[in-house]
Amino acid sequence: MSKWIATLSTYPLQVAQTRLRFQSSTDKSLTIGAVSYNGTFDCIAKMYKYEGWHGLFRGVQTKLWHSTLISALMFLTYEKIQAAVEKVVVSQLQRKGGAQKVKL
């Protein structure tokens, strides 16, 4: 849930950065009639003015799916690594004779 909030609050900035990168990498003569941006906040303001909320959050569904899947994968990986490390640590302590009731 917190990942979704972070994604939704920063997504317009990511869209603005992408547009600014595209604007600086394209030939100006090929983009006649395109909106010119003078920075991040100018880009966000113009996106809202010309495209509304939809322009600010275009493609956010894909990003939310991506964030959700990455978070789930991280939790799964963390749980598996933690279980493996506990198994190794407990077995090493038991070999040394110091872990009759080890609980990590």
C-alpha positions in Angstrom: 0.0 0.0 0.0 2.8 2.4 0.9 4.5 1.6 -2.5 1.3 2.6 -4.3 1.1 6.0 -2.4 4.8 6.7 -3.3 4.2 5.7 -6.9 1.1 7.9 -7.2 2.7 10.9 -5.6 5.9 10.8 -7.7 4.5 9.6 -11.0 3.8 13.1 -12.5 7.5 13.9 -11.9 8.6 10.8 -13.7 6.4 11.6 -16.7 7.8 15.2 -16.7 11.4 13.9 -16.6 10.6 11.5 -19.5 9.2 14.3 -21.6 12.1 16.7 -20.8 14.6 14.0 -21.8 12.7 13.3 -25.0 12.6 17.1 -25.7 16.3 17.5 -25.3 17.2 14.4 -27.4 15.0 15.2 -30.4 15.7 17.5 -33.3 13.6 20.7 -32.8 12.8 21.0 -36.5 11.1 17.6 -36.4 8.7 18.5 -33.6 6.9 21.6 -35.1 3.9 22.5 -33.0 5.2 20.5 -30.0 5.0 22.0 -26.6 8.3 23.3 -25.3 9.1 22.9 -21.6 11.4 25.1 -19.5 11.9 22.7 -16.6 10.1 20.1 -14.5 7.4 22.3 -12.9 6.7 24.1 -16.2 6.3 20.7 -17.8 3.9 19.5 -15.1 1.9 22.8 -15.4 1.6 22.6 -19.2 0.7 18.9 -19.1 -2.1 19.7 -16.6 -3.2 22.7 -18.7 -3.4 20.9 -22.0 -4.1 17.3 -21.0 -5.6 17.4 -17.5 -5.2 14.8 -14.9 -5.1 12.1 -17.6 -1.9 13.5 -19.0 -0.2 13.6 -15.5 -1.1 9.9 -14.8 -0.9 8.4 -18.3 0.5 4.9 -17.9 0.2 4.8 -14.1 -1.6 1.4 -14.2 1.4 -0.3 -15.6 3.7 1.3 -13.1 1.4 0.2 -10.2 1.4 -3.4 -11.5 5.2 -3.2 -11.8 5.5 -1.8 -8.2 3.2 -4.4 -6.8 5.0 -7.3 -8.5 8.4 -6.1 -7.5 7.3 -5.6 -3.9 5.9 -9.1 -3.7 9.1 -10.6 -5.2 11.2 -8.7 -2.7 9.2 -10.0 0.2 9.3 -13.5 -1.1 13.0 -13.3 -1.7 13.6 -11.8 1.8 11.6 -14.6 3.5 13.5 -17.4 1.6 16.9 -15.8 2.3 16.0 -15.3 5.9 14.9 -19.0 6.3 18.1 -20.2 4.6 20.4 -18.0 6.8 18.6 -19.2 9.9 19.0 -22.8 8.9 22.7 -22.3 8.3 23.3 -20.4 11.5 21.3 -22.8 13.7 23.1 -25.8 12.2 26.5 -24.2 12.8 25.6 -23.4 16.4 24.3 -26.9 17.0 27.6 -28.4 15.7 29.5 -26.3 18.2 27.1 -27.5 20.9 25.8 -24.1 21.9 22.4 -24.1 20.5 19.9 -26.4 22.2 17.1 -23.8 22.1 18.2 -21.3 19.5 15.3 -19.2 18.2 16.1 -16.5 15.7 
